[in-house]
């Protein structure tokens, strides 16, 4: 069944959509890089079918996860023994979070002990607990005074390739310590209560706050990892940290202190520790972290309830459901699979529920029939029409990840949805008008940054621009139809913002408005009305365009956010708190004066339309520069930050070369920023006054900063950074000429691109007596249109030239230029 939602909604980009076939299979015989041979496709289908079958069984048993048992690194294990695979857009319900007990970090035999060349417990499935403990002044004098050979390990190699000789299964270490203590008749706890605190913490981990272990099958069996096991945990950090964050655990990496193991060094009689910042292993007796792990291989302690828990029943208050079957699901005229089939639905389709029918058993699954609203193109009139679908093929949660949803929209043009997806970082929690302006679930995310309310910053309808090819627009039918539809807008699409209809809060702590908006479909001469998220748009003022010198343009899109009020942000802020902050002009004024902005997203687009993320930790304003006056021009990002008040303050400028080609070499499609230089100056009322600027020559980047106070100059710095002849993205410190840049005596030619080396007056004619039009900032890109007479000014012999601004930039006077602006300047101050 098709899903035509309205005559107003027509595809904008159907002709541009292509379907990727995925990664190379390794057996391909076709030159097409996306080609897969038949065997590879069959293997993938088989794996997908197996995963679907296991997920179906898990649903039948009423389990929290989609796997009956954990089987992959990154799997989140629940208290009922089931698991779910980690991906960066995974969404967990509150019930799942409250029942998460571990994250799997290792599956294999490298951490098994051996006897007679045979691995003991050959395959191990190790998981780490959700929380860790920081132990001050961790002591191990007991081990120093007592040589416990049974827990000693020899470590060789480097973080890239460590080898371990000795016992590796840390589960036995605590027992070996007790054996040693008992054999030597030592009263460990009475005489030395501070010894082996890490081991004691791990072995009683079931008492840890937030561990979710008490009265579950996983109360016992936890222990402090050996150094070999701790090393495997470090190797799995990207997936493990991501999974821990999603299920409410503590991230392990990037701690200020290392983690302690249960393994001891034979020569130093001290515990091995591992630094999770770089993977290095050493011995240390100081402040350390401890974590608890457990082996889940072959675990039969938990009992899975065998009785099927029905998805829904007649008492259920269910508004909508999703098709959860890779094969799709059929809709029938009646609650009977032998009745006439109306249509087939796809995996992930959303449906509105109108009635719960009788139970039935199909393919061994007992569940209810559900009466759903057919999609509008199946209606024979403008009133709702219905069909029946078996609930064994349904789920209350969307089975698609965010990436799968995007792929669905690319293939099927749009996706029927009740609201924006809850999967992914941008769909963690919502506050909406139709829910009484309450958060849909109790959110524990801390609001660290807030995207501005563009409507409160201006009066009337506000123009915004999408900042991603994955910008989501939720179309809401005004007259005919009941289903909302999500579809994607291309980067740079203009939308008109009219009102704020809700707010979203991400797991990373970013709060954003959800706008009622309209955009015009020029291709079909129609308007679409619906909702758009603040995370998908930015103001036109935050977009910078520069010429590539060949008739094309490069662009930089930036999305600034405000630092949330309060020292530690806000938890679950109310509508009143949000609006008091966002609707106050002081908020934006203070942000400008104190560096209270944070760049949440930056996107670079080259003149061929290739996009790449720009990862930069910035609280300033970003602009794009492409100096065509260089022999080997490359794009630059210029970051400007001001901190002060209305009476002045400190101005800091950082300049980076931007290598966009790196996006073709990296999975995350990010450009590489290479820091080139930084300069700053103070300019205040009644204090230091100063200025600073930059400009480019054919092979250098020059910076100048100046400060003086009470008539005394104490900063007058001109620095030259020379471009690397082999790698144009790299620059090296070349010279300190000293003093303000003085220009040159070279005659300028028509067609040249040039930069002013200082503030330069643009005049109506080629004389110093001609009327001044504007004042140009140093570094402005100009093109010579016409050559004038050669004269001598300030000791420099050069010609007057008529120049044109290449890009739109602000004049010194404050207003913005147009790139057709032209006038005469003295060429001696041009490079």
N, C-alpha and C positions, 0 to 999 in steps of 0.2 A: 504494500500500500504506500503510495506516494505521500508526501507531506507538504503540499502547497499551502502555505499559511495565509497568503493574501495576494491580491493583484498588485499591491504596492511593493511586494518583496520579490525582486528578480535578481538573479546572480550578477555580481559585478565582475567576477573573474573566472567564469567557467572555462573560457578559452585558454587561461593561463595555468590551469591546474594540471599537474602530472602526478603519476603514482610511481613511487620508488619501490623497487623490488628488494631493497635491503642490501645486506653485506654480501661480498663475494663468497661463494661456497667453497672455494679451494679446488673444485673439480671443473671449473668452467672451461668451455671450449669456444665460447663466443667472445668477440672483442668488446661487446657491450659490458661496461664495468658493473652494471646492475643485473646481469644475467645470472640465473641460477639453474643448475641442472635439475632434472626431474627427481633424482634421488635425494638431493638436498631439500627440495620442497616437500617431498613425502616425509622426510625425517622431521621437519618442522611441524607439519600437520599432525604427525603421530604424537609428538611431544605436547602440542597444544591440546589434542584430544585427551591425552592422559591427564594433563593438568585440569582440564574441564571436568573429567570424570571424578577426579579426587575432590575437586571443589564441590561437585554435586553431592558426593558422599558426606562431605563435611557438613553441608547444609541439611542433609537428611538427618544427621545425628545432632543437629542443633549446636554445632561447635562454633567457636568464635573465629577460627582461622579458616583459610582455604586449603590448608594441607593437613592431612591426618597426623603427620609427624614432621619435624624439621628435617630438611635435607640439603640446605644450601647456606653458605656464608651470608650473613645479613638477615636470615629468617628471624622473625620475632616469635618467641614461644609464649603461649598462653597457659594459664593454670589448668585448663582442661586437656592439655597435651597436644593441642593443635597448633599450627603455626601459619604465618603469612609471610610471603616474600617481600623484602624491602625494595622500594624504588623511591626516588626523590619526591614523587608526587603522591605517595601513599597517604591515605587518610584513615585514621582509626577513630572509632566511636569512643565515647567516654567509657562504655562497658569494656571494650577491648583494652583501653589504657589501664583500667583498674585491675585487669587480670593478666597483664603482661608480666612475665617473670624473668626473661633472659633474652639475650641476643646471641645468635650462633656466630662464632668467629673462626672456627676451625673444624674441618672434617678431613680425616686422613690417618696416617700411621706414623708420621714423623715424630709425634709426641708419645709414642708407645714405647714401653720398656721391652727389652728382648731377653729371651732365655734360649740357649742353644740355637741361636740364629733364627728363632721363631718369635714373631711379634706377639706379645701378650695383649689381649683385647685389641686385635689388629686394627679395626676401624673405630675411631673415637669421634664423637660429636660434642665439641666443647662450646659452652655458652657462658657469657659473662653476665653477672647481675647488673641491675639497672643503676645501682648507686655505688659510690666508693667512699672511703674514709681517709681523712688526713690525720696522720699521727705525728705529734710533735716529739722531737728528741728521741727517736726510736732507738732502743738499746738492744744490743745483742752480745753483751759481755759473756753471757752464759755460753754461747757458741764459741766465742774466742777462747774461753778457758777450757772448753770441753770439745775435743776434736770428734765431731759426729760424722764419720765417713759416709754414712748411708745417705746423707742429704747433700753431699758435695758433687759438684759438676765442673768439668773443664770446658771453657768457652774459647773458641778460636774463630778468627775471621773479622769481618767488618759488617756494618749494618746491612749492606747489600747481600751478604752471604755468610751469616754466622753458622758455625757447626757446634754441636753440643755432645760431649762425651761423658757418659755416666747416666744415672737415672733421670728420666724426663717426666714421668708421670707424677705430678705434684700431689695427687690425692693420697699417696702413700707416705709422704714426707712427715705429716703431722703424727701419724701412727709410729713412724720410725723414731721421732723425737721422744714420744712417750715410752717406746721400748727402751731407749737409751736411759731415760730418767728412771724407769722402774728397775732396769738392770743394775744401775749404779746407786740405787736407793737414794735418789735426790728428791727432796720435797720442792718441786719446781714452783708451784703457785704460792706457797707460804713464804719461802725464803727469798724468792725473786719474782714478785708480783708484776714487774714491768717487762719481764722478758717475753719474747715471742707475741707481742701485742697484735701484730699483723696476722699471724696464724690463728690466734684466738678470735679475732674479729671475723675472719673469713669462715672459720668452722662453725661460728654461731650466726652466720649471715641472715638466717631466717628471722632474726629479731630486728634487722635493719629497717628503719623507717622508710616506707614507700617501696619495700621489696616485694609486697603482695604474696608472701610465701606462707604465712601462718595458716594452719588448718588446710593446707593443700598437700598434694602428693610430692611436692618439691621442697619440703621443709628441711630435709636432710641431704647430705652428700656434697655440701659446698666446701671449698678449700682455697687456700692461697696458691696461686699458680707457680709452677716451677719457672725457671728462667726460659726454658725452651717453649713452654706454653705462653708465657708473657710475650715472647718474641713473635709467636704466631698471631697474637692479639694485635700487636703493633702493625704487622703486615696487612691486616684486614681493616685498618682504621677507617678508610672512606665509607665503606658500607656500614660498619659497626657504629660509628659516630652518627651517621644519618639515621639509622634505625633507633638508636638510643634517644635521639632528639624527638623523633616522632612519637615514641611511646612514653615520653615523659621522664626519661632517664637522664643521667649526667654524662655529658661528653667526656671522653677519656683523654684525647690528645690535647696538646698545647697547654699543659699544666706547668706551673712554675717549678715544681719539684718532680723528681722521678718516681716510678712505682717500684715497690719492693717485691722480690720474689721469695720463694721458700728455699731456693738453691743457694748453697754456700761455696765460696772459693776455698780450695784446699790450701793454697799458699798463704792467703791472707786471713782465713777463718772469719770471713765477713760475708754478709748476704749480697748476692748480685742484685743490682737494680737496673732498670731500663728507663731511659729518657725518651718519652713519647714524642718529643719535638723532632728528634733526628734518628731515633732507633739505636743509639749507642748504649752499650752495656758496660758497667763498671761496678766497683764495690763502694759502698758509702754507708756511713752511720750518722744520720741526721734526720731532718724533717722529711718524711716520705708519705706517699699515698699507698693505699692498699685496696685491692679489688678482690672480689670473690668469683670463682668460676665453678662449673659443674659439668660432669660428663653425662650427656643424655642419650648415648648410644645404647640401643637395646633396652631402654627404660620401659618397664612394664608396671611401674607403680601406680600410674594413674588409671582410672577406670572411665572409659568412654560410655556415656549413656547410649543404649542401643535403640531407645524409642525415638522415632521421628518426631521432631517438634514442628508443627505446622507453621508455615510462614505467616499466614493470616487466618483468622476465623471470623465468624459472623459478628462477633462483638468488637472486632478490630476497627479502630478509627484510622483507616489508611486512605490518604489522599491520592498517592501515586506510587507506582512500582516500576521496576526496570526489567527488561528481558535479560536474563543471565544464562545464555546458552550460545556457544560459538556457532552452533548449527542454525541458530534462529529459532523462532517459535511461530506456530500457526494460530490464527484467530478464527473461531467458528461462529456460526449463526446461533447455536445453542450450546449449553454446557454439556456437550457430548462430542467426543472426537469423531463419531460417525456422522455428525451433521455436516452440512455444507461448509466448506472452507471459504472464508471471506478474503483472507490475505495472509502473507508471510511477513513477520517482523525480523529486524536485525538484532544482533547482540548489542545490548546497551540502550535500546529504544526505551523512551520514557512514556508511561501510559497513565491516564487519569482513571481512578477506580470509582465506580458508581454502585456496585453491589457485590457482596460475597455470596457465592452459591454453595451447593452441596459438595461434600468430599467425594473424591474418586481416587482410584489407584491406577497409575499408568507407569509402565516400565519399572514396577516395584516401588514406586514412590506414591505415598498417600498424601494428598493435599486437596485444597479447595479449588473450585472453579471461580474465576473472577470476571465480572462484567466490566468492561472498559469502554471508554469513549473512543470511537474510531477517529483516525486522522481526517481532517476536513475534506480532503479530496475523495474520500470514500462516501461522503454524504450525498444524498440525492436531492436534498433541499438545504435550507440555511438553519436547520435545527439539528441538535445532536443525534447521532446514530451510534449504535452499540454493537459489540461483539463479545465473545467469551474466550478466555484463555486460561490454560491450566497453570496453577500457581507453582507447580514443580519446576517450571521454567522461569520463575520470577525471583527478584530480590528486592528488598526494601532499600538497598544501597546501590548506587551506580557502580557497576562492575568495571567500568573503564577508568584507566588512569587518565591524567590530564593530556598526556601525549597521545594516547589512543583516541581521546575525544577530539583532539585537533585533527588527527588523521581521518576520523569519521567525517568531520566537517569538510575536509579537503575532497574526500571521495563523494560525499553525498550532498555537498553544498551547504547544508546547515544541520543543526542538531536540535531536536525537540527537547525542551528543558523547562522545568518549573521556575528555576532561577539560575544564577551563576553556579558553576560546579563547586562542590565542597572539597574536591581533590586538589592537590597542589598547594603551594605556599600562599597563593593569593585567594584561597577560599576556605580559610580556617574557621572563621566565625562571622556572622552577619547580624546587624541591627537594622531593622526595616520599619517603615511606617505601618505596614499591614500586620506586624507582630507587636504593635504597641510600643515601638522603639525600645525593645528589650533585646539583649543578645540572645540568639537562638539557643545557645547552650552556654553553660557556665564556662567562661574562658579564663585560663590561667596565664595566657600570654601577656607579657608586660609591654605596654605601648611605649616604644622608644622614640619613634618618629611618626609624623603625621603629614600626609600630603595636603597642600593648601586647598582651601575651598575657592576655586577660581571665581565663582559667582559672587562671593562676599567681597572679593578684591575689586570688582567692577560693578557697574550698574547695568541692568538689562540683560539681554541674551549675550552669552559669552562664547567666543569662538575658541575651540581647542583643536588639537591635532593629535592623531594617533601616533604612538611611538614604537609600535611593533607590528609585524605582519600577523601576529597572533592576538591582536586586539579583539576582544569579545564584545559583540553588540547583541543585547537581548531584545529581539523584536517582540512587541506586545500588540496583538491584534485589537483594533479599536471597535470593530463592529462584527464582522463575520469570523467565527472561529473561537476556540477555547484554549488552544495550545500556543505557548510562547516558543520562540525559536532562537537559538544561538547561531550566529554566523561570524565569520572573521572579516575584519577590515584591514586593508593594506596600510603600511606605514605612510604617514603623511595625509591621511584622509581627514578632511575638516568635519567637525561635528559642532552643533550648536547646543550649548548647555543651558537648560532652562530652570532646573530646580534640583535640590538634593533630596533623594528618595530613600537613602539609607547609608550605612557605613559598613566597611569590612575591616577585619583585623587579622593580619597574617601571623603565622607561628613565629616568625622572626621579629615581630613587634612593630610592624608598619600598619598604621591606620589610614584608611583612604575613604573619601566620599564616593557614593554611587549616585550618578546623575541621571535625571530624566533628560533625554537628549534627542536630537533629530539630525539626520544627515541626508543629503540630497544625492540621489542616484542619477547622475547626469545621463548615463547610458539609456536609462528607461524613463527619464523625465518624471521621476516620482520621489516622494519623500518617505523615509522610514522613521518611525517614532518608537522609542524604547529606552532601555537603560544601558549605560556604559560605566565601567569601573574607572576610578581615578588612576589606578595603576597602569592603565592602557593609554593615557593621554598626557599631554603637556601643553603649556601655553605657546603660541607662535613666537613669543619673545625668547623662548628657550631653545630655539632652533637657529643654527648658524649655517649659511650657505657660502661657499667660496668657489670661484671659477677654477677649472683645470687647465685653462688656456687653450682648449680645443673645442670650445663651444658647449662643454658639459659642466656639470656642477657636482661638487662634493658637499656633504652635509653632516652636521653633528646635532643630534637630538639629545637634550638633557632633561632629566626629571628631578627637580629639587624638592626636598621635603623639609619640614620644620622639626626642630628638636622638641620633643614632647615636654610639657611643663612638669616641674617637680624634679627633684634630684635623681630619682630612680624611675622616672616614667610613671605611667598610670596603669592600674589593673582594671579591666572591664569598665572603662570610663562611661559615664552616662551621656545621653544626648545633650543635656544641659552643659555638662563639662566640656564636651567637644565643641559645641557651638560657641560657648563663651570664649574659648581659645581661638577658634578659626574665624569668628566674625568680628574680631577686635583688630583695628588697624595697628594698634601698638605691637601686636604679635609680629607683624611683618616688618615694622620699623626696627624693632629690637633685633630681629633675625638679620637684617642688613647690617646693623651697626656692630653686632657682636659675633658675627660668623655663625649665626644660628641656623644656617641651611646645611643640608646634607644631600649630596647627589646620590639618589637611589638607583638611577639607571642612566646610562649614556650609550648611545648607538651611533656608530660611524657608517656612512653609506658612501661608497666611492662613485665615480661618474658612470660606472657600468651598472650601478644599482646593487652591487654586492654589499651585504650588511655584515657588520661584526660588532660585538659588544666591546665596550671600552670599560675595563675594570679599573676604577680609580677611587680611592678613598679620599673624598674631597668635601670640604665645607665651603668652597668658594664658588665663583662663576667660571664656567668653561667656555672657551671659544676655539674655533678652528682656523688655522692659518695654512695657506699653501703658497710659499714665496716663489713665484715664477721668475723672479730676478736671479735666483740661484741657478748654477749650471746643472745641478742635480737636485731639483726640488723634491721634497718629501712633505707629507702633511705633518703639522704640529698641533698639539693641544696646549693652549695657554690657560693656566689656572690663576685666577686673581682672587685674593682673599683680603677683606678689610676687617679690622677689629679696632673699635674705638667708639666714639660718640659723635654728637653733632658738632663738637669743637675739633674734630680731627682724630687721627689715630695712626695705626701702622698699616701700610700697604705692602702685601707680599705677592710676588709673581713667581710662578714655577712654570717651566717650559719643558714639554716632553715631545720627542719625535714619536710618531705613530706608525707602526709597521702593520698595515692591514693584511698583507699577504700571509701573515701567521694564521689567519682564520682557516686557510686551506690545509694547515698542518695539525690543527688541534681539534679535538672532539667538541670542545665547548664553543667553538667559533668566536674566539676572543682575539682582538688585536693586541699587539704587544706595545706597551708604552716604555720608552727608553728615556729616563730622566736626563736632561741636558744641563740645565742650570737653574738657579734660583737667585733672586735679589729682592731686597725690601728697603723701604725708607719710611720715615715718620714725617707727617705733615699735620701740625696742630696749631690751634690758636694760642698764642702766648707761650709757645714752646718751640721745639725744633720744627723747621719747615723744610720740605724737601720735594723731590720729584724723582721719577725713574722711568725708563723706557727700554725697548729693544728694537732692533732692526736686523735685516739680513743683507749680506753682500753676495757675491757670486759663489763664495765657498765658506762663509763664516756666519755665525750668529753673534751679534754684539749686544751687550747689555750696558746700561749706564744708570748709576744711582747717585743722588746728590742730597746732602743735608747741611743746613747751617743754622746757627742759633746765636742771637745777639751779635750778628754781623760776622761771626767766625765760622768758616767752612770746616766741618770735621768729617765729611764724607764726600768724596769726589772720585768715583771709581768707574772706570771704563774697562770691561773685560771682553776678550775675544775668544770665542769657542770655534775651533776649526773643524769642518766636516771631514770625516774619514773618506779617503779617496776610493777605498774598496767597499766600504759599507756606508752608504749615505745616511743611514739612520743613526749612526754613532758620531759623537762629537768629542773632541778633546780640548782641554784648556790650552790656549795657544799664547796669549799675551795679555799684559796689563798696560795699555798705552797711557792711561792716566788722563784725567781731565775730560771735559765735554768733547764728544766727537766733533771734529773740525771740518769734515767734508773733504772734497777733492777738486782737482782742476781738469777732470776728464770731460770732453764734449759728449753730450748725450745724443743718441740717434733715434729717429722715428721707428716705432715698433718695439723699442726696448721696454722691459719691465723694470721698475725701479722702486726703491724704498726711501722716504725721507729719513735722514739721520738725526733730525731734531724737529721740534715744532716748526712748521713751515707755513707761511701765508700763501694762499692761493688767490691770485689777482685776476681782474678782468683783462688786463693787457700785459705785455712783456716789459714792464718798467716798475721800479719801486714806487713810483708815484701813482700807478693805476689803483683803482678802488679795490680794497680787500673784499673777497667773497667769503672765504672760510679759513679756518686754521686747521691744518692737517696734523694728526699725531704721527710721531715716528713709527716706522714699520708699516704704514699704510701701503698697500700694493697699488702702484700707479702704472699706466701705460702711456708712453710718449706718442702723441698724435701729430705734433708739428714742431719743427726746429726753428728757433729764433736766433737773434743776434748774440754773438759771444761778447761777454763783458767781464770786467773784474770787480768783484764785490768781496769785501773782507779778506782781501789777499788771494782769493780764489778766482781763477780764470776758467769760466765755463759759459755755456749758452743758456738763454731762456728757452724753456720748452713748454708747449701746451700739453697738459697731461689729463688723463681721465681716470677716475676711480674705478678699479676693477670690481670691487665688492661693496656691498652696503655696510657702512661702518659709521659710528658716531663721531661727529666733529668735536673739536675741543669746546666749541660753544654749547654743546649739549644735545643738539638735535641730530637725527640720523640722516646720513647722506643717501643719495640714490646712485647706483653704480654708473649712471650716465653723466654724473656731475663732472664738469671739465673746467679748467682754468689754467692760468700761466704761473709757473714757479721758476725760481733760479736753480739751474741744474747743478750748481756746485755743492748743494746739500742733498744730493741724491746718490744712492748707491745701487 
